[in-house]
Amino acid sequence: MSQVFTKGIEQLEPLLKKLNVKKFLLVCDSSFPYLNIKDCIESITIDHVVFNQFSSNPLHDDADKGIALFIDEKCDCIIAVGGGSSLDVAKCIKLDSGSVVPLVAIPTTAGTGSESTRHIVVYRDGKKESLGNESVIPNYVVFEPKVLKTLPVYQKKCTMLDALCQGIESYWSINANSETRKLSRKAIELIVANMDKYIGENDEKAAEKVMEGANFSGQAINLTQTTAAHAMSYKITSLYKLPHGHAVAVCLPEVWETMLKCNPSEELMKIFTEISLELGYESPSKAISGFRSMMTRFGMNNPTSFGNREDEIKELTTSVNPVRLKNNPIQFSEEQIAGMYERIVG
Ligand SMILES: NC(=O)c1ccc[n+]([C@@H]2O[C@H](COP(=O)([O-])OP(=O)(O)OC[C@H]3O[C@@H](n4cnc5c(N)ncnc54)[C@H](O)[C@@H]3O)[C@@H](O)[C@H]2O)c1
């Protein structure tokens, strides 16, 4: 499905008027009142209702209340303003209501790329559910990098790392091809070149580039799906309350290192080397240590056990979705997965 991309929040009102929207459902989270794009959205002279009753890593049940509001208020457009959580709730409302109204996404984190994917991540009973299809890919995306100014620095690190890992995982996914690798490469390049200025200096130009990179990573995983690092991260998020991007980034070096120890084929080594070069290293082993040093530089620590470590490792190991693991270029045994969690959890 083709998407229309625009830049600048001031483009939103003309877009809605062109679409002849009479009443929109604004899906946003609790950060909305603090966003520097809020006034521009609220001043739009089109009727709207707000749905904000959900949390980060949203529950499937949360979206049900949004569906009721959307139907009761007879909205003819959904606008999602926020990070992956808000975007996924909006997509869930569109999917579960069976509606064909236009969905407009305004990402406020530079990370998930959810504004360009057909995936929806929601949780039920502490377990991640993957939903979605082509119909939930937002029809319109409005990018406004200045919105990243208010994103707390830790959230910036988490979301940026999510995008970087998506770029890397998409590159080595068994579903990758030359087209998807072009997207992954752009994602990795833009993020690596701009990460320090974005995180350290809150630089606006760097923020714009990281937002662009995150979107390329979303376009890439939309086609290839993510792999073992993502599959292993979801339970880390629910068990240790580590934000999504942080959880993925603690898994990625372990996954990569374990694959390296599995005697990868020549073809796979070539792919690993290409990724390493994109990251600025000459070999996969140097790239893995470089990734770990980056995590240390950003102060991103591994989770630590809060009780019975052995039980936690067991719970983590049995949680991993085998479907997502199938996208990984090397298949892991349960023992290998347990071994990786042993090294991840402190
Ligand atoms: N559908 C997909 O394709 C896809 C891909 C990857 C991840 N995800 C999902 O997305 C979710 C994570 O999304 P996320 O990492 O973007 O985080 P998020 O949407 O949960 O937001 C993180 C925090 O930052 C705040 N925030 C967001 N933008 C802000 C801004 N500009 N200024 C100040 N505060 C701001 C939010 O209020 C929230 O507290 C997870 O549920 C993850 O599983 C979905």
The ligand as an SDF file (V2000), in Angstrom:
LIG
                    3D

 44 48  0  0  0  0  0  0  0  0999 V2000
    3.9430   -1.5940   15.0880 N   0  0  0  0  0  0  0  0  0  0  0  0
    5.2350   -1.6450   14.8870 C   0  0  0  0  0  0  0  0  0  0  0  0
    5.6770   -1.7990   13.7530 O   0  0  0  0  0  0  0  0  0  0  0  0
    6.1710   -1.5370   16.0400 C   0  0  0  0  0  0  0  0  0  0  0  0
    7.5680   -1.6340   15.8130 C   0  0  0  0  0  0  0  0  0  0  0  0
    8.3950   -1.5240   16.9270 C   0  0  0  0  0  0  0  0  0  0  0  0
    7.8630   -1.3210   18.1930 C   0  0  0  0  0  0  0  0  0  0  0  0
    6.5070   -1.2590   18.3670 N   0  0  0  0  0  0  0  0  0  0  0  0
    5.8930   -1.0360   19.6890 C   0  0  0  0  0  0  0  0  0  0  0  0
    5.9120    0.3720   19.9780 O   0  0  0  0  0  0  0  0  0  0  0  0
    5.9170    0.5620   21.3880 C   0  0  0  0  0  0  0  0  0  0  0  0
    7.0650    1.4600   21.7960 C   0  0  0  0  0  0  0  0  0  0  0  0
    6.9670    2.6810   21.1330 O   0  0  0  0  0  0  0  0  0  0  0  0
    8.0110    3.8460   21.4190 P   0  0  0  0  0  0  0  0  0  0  0  0
    9.3270    3.2350   21.6640 O   0  0  0  0  0  0  0  0  0  0  0  0
    7.8820    4.8320   20.3330 O   0  0  0  0  0  0  0  0  0  0  0  0
    7.5540    4.4410   22.8260 O   0  0  0  0  0  0  0  0  0  0  0  0
    6.1450    4.9410   23.3960 P   0  0  0  0  0  0  0  0  0  0  0  0
    5.1870    5.2650   22.3200 O   0  0  0  0  0  0  0  0  0  0  0  0
    5.6980    3.9390   24.4060 O   0  0  0  0  0  0  0  0  0  0  0  0
    6.5710    6.2910   24.1170 O   0  0  0  0  0  0  0  0  0  0  0  0
    7.5420    6.2430   25.1410 C   0  0  0  0  0  0  0  0  0  0  0  0
    7.3380    7.4040   26.1270 C   0  0  0  0  0  0  0  0  0  0  0  0
    7.7350    8.6260   25.5470 O   0  0  0  0  0  0  0  0  0  0  0  0
    6.6940    9.5960   25.6820 C   0  0  0  0  0  0  0  0  0  0  0  0
    6.8000   10.4670   24.4910 N   0  0  0  0  0  0  0  0  0  0  0  0
    6.6110   10.0910   23.2070 C   0  0  0  0  0  0  0  0  0  0  0  0
    6.9370   11.1120   22.3860 N   0  0  0  0  0  0  0  0  0  0  0  0
    7.3130   12.1520   23.1670 C   0  0  0  0  0  0  0  0  0  0  0  0
    7.8110   13.4640   22.9010 C   0  0  0  0  0  0  0  0  0  0  0  0
    8.0190   13.8910   21.6590 N   0  0  0  0  0  0  0  0  0  0  0  0
    8.0830   14.2470   23.9540 N   0  0  0  0  0  0  0  0  0  0  0  0
    7.9350   13.8120   25.2310 C   0  0  0  0  0  0  0  0  0  0  0  0
    7.5360   12.5680   25.5380 N   0  0  0  0  0  0  0  0  0  0  0  0
    7.2220   11.7410   24.5220 C   0  0  0  0  0  0  0  0  0  0  0  0
    5.4260    8.7960   25.7870 C   0  0  0  0  0  0  0  0  0  0  0  0
    4.4130    9.5010   26.4520 O   0  0  0  0  0  0  0  0  0  0  0  0
    5.8860    7.5770   26.5810 C   0  0  0  0  0  0  0  0  0  0  0  0
    5.8750    7.8660   27.9480 O   0  0  0  0  0  0  0  0  0  0  0  0
    6.0490   -0.8200   22.0150 C   0  0  0  0  0  0  0  0  0  0  0  0
    4.7760   -1.2870   22.3980 O   0  0  0  0  0  0  0  0  0  0  0  0
    6.6220   -1.6510   20.8550 C   0  0  0  0  0  0  0  0  0  0  0  0
    6.3730   -3.0180   21.0210 O   0  0  0  0  0  0  0  0  0  0  0  0
    5.6780   -1.3310   17.3060 C   0  0  0  0  0  0  0  0  0  0  0  0
  1  2  1  0
  2  3  2  0
  2  4  1  0
  4  5  1  0
  4 44  2  0
  5  6  2  0
  6  7  1  0
  7  8  2  0
  8  9  1  0
  8 44  1  0
  9 10  1  0
  9 42  1  0
 10 11  1  0
 11 12  1  0
 11 40  1  0
 12 13  1  0
 13 14  1  0
 14 15  2  0
 14 16  1  0
 14 17  1  0
 17 18  1  0
 18 19  2  0
 18 20  1  0
 18 21  1  0
 21 22  1  0
 22 23  1  0
 23 24  1  0
 23 38  1  0
 24 25  1  0
 25 26  1  0
 25 36  1  0
 26 27  1  0
 26 35  1  0
 27 28  2  0
 28 29  1  0
 29 30  1  0
 29 35  2  0
 30 31  1  0
 30 32  2  0
 32 33  1  0
 33 34  2  0
 34 35  1  0
 36 37  1  0
 36 38  1  0
 38 39  1  0
 40 41  1  0
 40 42  1  0
 42 43  1  0
M  CHG  2   8   1  16  -1
M  END
$$$$
